[in-house]
Amino acid sequence: MKDQTPDPAARAVKLSCRNLWKVYGTRPEYYFDTAGYAIEVDPLAARMRREAHVPAAIDVSFDVHVGEIFVIMGLSGSGKSTVIRCLSRLVDASHGQVLLDGQDLLAMPPKALIEVRRHKMGMVFQNFGLMPHLTVLENVAFPLRLQGVGLVEQREKAGRVIELVGLRGREGAFPGQLSGGQQQRVGIARSLVVEPDVWFLDEPFSALDPLIRRQMQDEFLRIQKMLHKSIVFITHDFLEALRIADRMAIMRDGKIVQTGTPTELILNPADDYVARFTSEVPRIRLLQAAACAVPATGETSALPQVSADGMAEDLIDPLARHPEGLALRDASGAPRGVVTPASLIAALAALGSEDGHVAG
Amino acid sequence: MSQAEIHLAPRRPASLGGLGMGWAAVILFALASVLAMPRVPWLADYPAAAELPVADWLNTAMTWVVANFRPVFQAITTLSTVPMGWVRDLLQWLPWSVFMLIMAATAFRAQGVGLALFTALGLIYTLLVGLWPQAMNSFALIFLSVPLAVLTGFLLGVWSFSSPRVERMLNPVLDVAQTVPAFAYLLPILLLFGFGPVVGLVASILFAFPPMVRNTVLGLREVPSTIIEVGQMSGATRGQLFWLVRFPAGLRQILIGVNQTTMASLSMVIIASMIGGTADIGWEVLSTMRKAEFGASLVAGAVIALMAMILDRITFGLAQSEGRTLGQRRFLRRHGFWAAVAAAALLLFLLCPVVPALGAWPHNWRIDLATPLDTAIGWFILTFKPLLEAIKNAALFFFVLPLKIGLDKAVSPFTWGFALQPWHAAVYSVLVLAGAFAASRRGQGALAATILLFGLVLYVGIADMPWPATVAVLVWFGWQMGGMPLAAGTGLALAFLLITGSWDKAMLSIHLTTLGVLAAFLIGTTLGIVAARNDWFSRIMRPINDTLQTMPAFVLLIPIVMLFKIGDFTALLAIVLYACVPAFRYAEHGLRQVSTETVEAATSLGATPMQLLFQVRLPLALPNLMLGLNQTIMYGISMLVITALVGTNDLGQEVYIGLSAGNFGQGFIAGIGMAIIAITADRFCRAWQYNHAAKLQKGAV
C-alpha cells in the first residue's frame, strides 16, 4: 500500500491477461470451440462443473503496468497459483491471451518462449526451488549457465544480485546450510539475475515465520524501489497484499471478484466476500499522513518535522511523545500543515463514517 | 496318525464360535483332507500323471535356441573376451602400490582419511596372505560389469521414467530378475555363451542392473516439481532440463543405485566363480571349502568380505558426498587432487624398477594364516564337539523336524525320549482348542482360526500336509488379505509348483524359510528393540550389521559349516544370521521414529515401561516392523539358495543340481519356483501394509 506514483494506472501496460481460462478435465478444448460466439462466463463455468470438468481459472482479466506491483490475493483453491502458472506458461491455459509487450505468450512457439523466459521473466517460488547440490553462487548463476554465459560474467552478475539481497559472504554455502529466509533470498536473487522486466512471485513468503515474513516484505519493497520491475505477486495473506500492492485482485473459485487499489477495495468492497477480508483491517492502516493534516496556525519550526508521504499509522509514536503536534513536509521540503492528536482522531472518524463497517 | 485325529475331531462345534463361515470351511476342509490322506493316496502326493513335462519343454526350447543362435552369442563372447582380457592383464600387470594408491585416493575422495586407511589395510591383508592375483581377477570382472550394468540400468531407468507403459512392462521383469536365484541364471548363460569368464560377466550384469533401474526411476521422479519449474522459468531447453536440472537433482538416489548395483555385481561375480576357470577369489573360497581346508577358505573369505566393504563404503560415500564434491570451488580442488594422484601414481610406477618390492610383493613378506587357523579350528571343534552336537540336535529335534514332518513323526524315543501316545495327542488337541477358544471368546476370530490351522500344521508337518489343504489355506489367506488378485496369484503360483512336480521340494524350501525367517525376525526385532533404547548397543551393532549385510552370502557359510558340518541346521543358521539384519534395522528405525509426544502422553497416563513397549511403541512401529519382515523373507530366500552348497534338499538344491548336471529345464524351473515363493511372500506383506494403511485412513471395519 505504497504510493510512489499517484496513479500507477496511468503508466504503460506491460503485461495484460485477457479472458484467461484454465479448465481441467478430459476435453477442455471442447468448451472453447466457439469461434464467433461470445462466451457467457457463469453459465459456461456451471456447465463445465456439471460435466465433470474443473474450471480453475475463469475468465481472468487484468493489466499490469510498468513498474507496478499487482497482487493476486485469494485463499487456497481460489485459482491464484493456476493464474500465475498460466502467465508464465508453466501450465498451458485453455483459452485467452497473455500479452507481454503486446506479444501473445500463449501462442508463442517453444523456442521463442524459452527466449522470453531467459531474458524477460523471473519467478520466485513458495518452496524456494533451490538445487540442493549447488552452492548459493551456483544457484543464483544457474539461469545464466543455461544461457551459456561465460563463467566470469556469471560470477560477476550473480555476485551483484547476491549483494542486492544481502547474502554477500554466503556465496559458497549450500541451501541446506541456510535458514528459510536466507533460502528465499537466494530464490529472489536467482530470479533477478537475468534482469527480467516481469517478475512473478508465487507466495514467496508464505513458507516463512511471521517475523521473517515481515522483514522479507520490507526487503522486497526496498529492492523494488531500486529496480522498478513489473510484478505479479501471489499471496493468501490479505495484510501482506495491503502492505505490498499498488493494485490488487481478489480471487474466489477461479474468478476475480474485485480489482483495485487496496484503499478502493477497503472502502468499497464489491461484495460480502471481499468485505469479510476488509472488515478486519484497522482503518488507521489506510490513512495517509497528509490526510490528517490541518493548516498550521502558528509557528511550526519548533515542532518535529515528519514526511508527508508516510502513513498516519507511523505518526502515532511521535505524536505520543509530542502531543503539541508534528509538522509535515513533502519530498521537496515544503510545509504541508500540522498533525495533532485531535486532527488524527478527526480524520479517523471521518474515514469511519464513509464506511459502514467500522461503526459496527 | 488317524488314531490321533479321532481325538481332534470333536472340537469342531466348539471352535466355530467367533469364526466366519469361510474360515470354518477352510479349517474343516484341511482337517478332512488330513483325515482322508491315508486312504486317498493322491491327497498326499500330487499325481504324476497330472504333471506337465515343463522341464523337457524348456530343454527342447533351449536346445533350439542354442542350435540356432549360438553363433550370435559366440560372437558376443569373442567380442567381450578381448576387453576382459585387457582389464585383467592390466590389473595383473599394475604394481600393487599403484593400484593401492588409486583405490585409497578414491576412498579418500569418497569419505576421508579413515576409509582410505581401511582400503589400504584391506589391500595389504590381501597381499600378506598371497591372494593378490585372485583378488585382481575378481576386481577385473567387477570393473567391467559394474559400468555396463550401471549404463544398462540407467538407460532403462530413464526410458521407464519417461514412459509409464515401459515401466509397467519392466516392473515384473525386474521382480523376477531380482528374485530368481543366481544359480538359475548361470546355466542358460553357460549354454549360450560357452564356458569361460564371460558367463560371470553376463550373469553379473543381468543380476546387478535391476536396482539401478529402480533407483534411477525413483531419483528422477522424486525431484520436487518446483525445481523443475525453476528450470523451465530459467529458460531451459528439454535437454538442459534433463541434464542440468532433473539429473543432478536426482543424482544422489541414482548413486545409491550404483552402490547397490556394485554390491550385487560383486556377489554375482563371487557366485559365478563356481563354474570355474576364472582363478578368482570366489573360486579360492569354494575350492578350499570343498577340500575342507577351512583355514584357507576363511582367509580367502576375509578377502571377499574386505573387498565388499571397501566397494560398498566407496560407492556409498560417493553418493553421500555428492553435494560436497560438485561445489564449484571444490571442483578446482578436485581436479588438482586427481592431478596429484596421477603424478604420484606415475612416480610410484617409475620407482618400481628401482625398488622391486613396490611392484611385486616379496614372497618372504607373506604370512601363512591358514595353518595356525586350521590348528585353532581343529582344537576348538574337538574340545567343544559335545556341546556343538547337543545344540545342533536340540534344534533339529525340537524345532526343525516337528515343523517339517509334524509332531506325529518327529516325536520318537530317539529324538524326544518317548514315543507319541494317543493321550499326548489328546492333550495337544485340547491345548490347541483351548487357545483357539480363548481367542474367539475375546472376539479375535482370525487369531483363533490361525491357532487352529497352526496346530494342525505343526501336528502334520509342512512337508506332509495334503496339498489340497495347503492350497486351500494359502489361497484363502490370499483372499482375506488381498482379495481376488492375491488369491488368484497365489493359486497360479501354487499350480505352477504342482504341475511342474516341484511341490515336495518347494514345501521343504517353505519349511526352511519359515523357520529361518521366524527365528531371524524374533532375534532381529528383539535386538532392534534393545538398540532403539540404548545408543551404546546401537553403536556396537551398526558395524556388525553393515558387515553381515555387505558380505556376499556364501562367505557367511564358511564358519557355520566349520562348526556344524553340512545339513539343514547349518543352512538354518546361515539364513538366520543373514536375515536378522533387516529385522533389526527396521525395528530400531521404526521404534526410534515413534513420536516422543505420544510416548510422553502415554507415560503421563501412567503406562509402565512394558505397557509403553507393547501398547504404544510396537503398535506404532508396526508398519516398519512389517517392512522389516518383508525384507527378512527376501533375505532368507536369497540365502536359502546359497545354502544348497551345504546340502539342503529343497528347491535350491534342485537349482544347484540342474546347474551341475547341465539340466537347464530342471534348474530353471526350480529357480522360477523360488522366485514365485519370494514374490508371493512379498505380495502378502504388501497386502498387509496396504490394509493397515487403508484401515488408518478409512477407519476400522
Contacts between the chains, C-beta under 8 A, distances in Angstrom:
chain1	res1	chain2	res2	distance
A	88	B	233	6.0
A	90	B	229	5.3
A	90	B	232	5.9
A	90	B	233	7.0
A	114	B	235	4.7
A	114	B	236	7.5
A	114	B	237	6.1
A	115	B	235	7.0
A	116	B	235	7.8
A	117	B	232	7.1
A	117	B	233	5.7
A	117	B	234	6.8
A	117	B	235	3.8
A	118	B	234	7.1
A	118	B	235	3.3
A	119	B	235	7.7
A	121	B	233	6.4
A	122	B	233	7.5
A	123	B	229	7.6
A	123	B	230	7.5
A	123	B	233	4.3
A	125	B	226	4.8
A	125	B	229	6.6
A	125	B	230	6.6
A	126	B	226	7.6
A	127	B	224	7.0
A	127	B	226	5.0
A	128	B	226	7.3
A	129	B	224	7.1
A	129	B	226	3.7
A	129	B	227	5.1
A	129	B	229	6.5
A	129	B	230	4.0
A	130	B	227	7.8
A	131	B	227	6.4
A	131	B	230	7.9
A	131	B	245	7.4
A	131	B	248	6.8
A	131	B	249	6.0
A	132	B	249	7.1
A	132	B	323	6.4
A	133	B	248	5.5
A	133	B	249	6.9
A	133	B	251	6.7
A	133	B	252	7.7
A	133	B	322	6.5
A	133	B	323	5.0
A	133	B	326	5.4
A	134	B	248	7.9
A	134	B	326	7.5
A	134	B	327	8.0
A	135	B	327	5.4
A	135	B	328	6.1
A	135	B	329	7.8
A	137	B	328	6.7
A	138	B	327	7.7
A	138	B	328	5.5
A	142	B	230	7.9
A	142	B	234	6.1
A	142	B	244	7.9
A	143	B	234	3.8
A	143	B	235	6.8
A	145	B	244	7.2
A	146	B	231	7.8
A	146	B	234	5.2
A	146	B	235	5.9
A	146	B	236	5.2
A	146	B	237	8.0
A	146	B	240	5.4
A	146	B	244	6.6
A	147	B	235	7.0
A	172	B	327	7.1
A	172	B	329	6.0
A	174	B	323	6.0
A	174	B	327	7.3
A	176	B	323	7.5
A	190	B	230	7.6
A	190	B	234	7.8
A	191	B	233	7.9
A	194	B	234	7.8
A	200	B	233	7.9
